[in-house]
Amino acid sequence: MVNVVTTEVAGLVFYFACLLIFGYSDRLVLFTFLPLTLIFPVAFYHHSWSVWLSFDYLIEGLPQATGRER
């Protein structure tokens, strides 16, 4: 979920920055946008997993020992 949301936000920021700030054509932005949105989730996978684990730790904490484990 973290990977999907980050990919969508990064894609929208890139898209609007290219259109509004730099003034590139819509066609050029879409042709460069597609490969980036396919590569970014694969490259960001391990980082998104660590962000997800940190959120999980903040919400639930570490599992508590029941006394039976040795």
Buried (B, 14 or more C-beta within 10 A) or exposed (E): EBBEEBBEEBBEEBBEEBBEEEEBEEEEBEEBBEEBBEEBBEEBEEEBEEBEEEEEEEEEEEEEEEEEEE
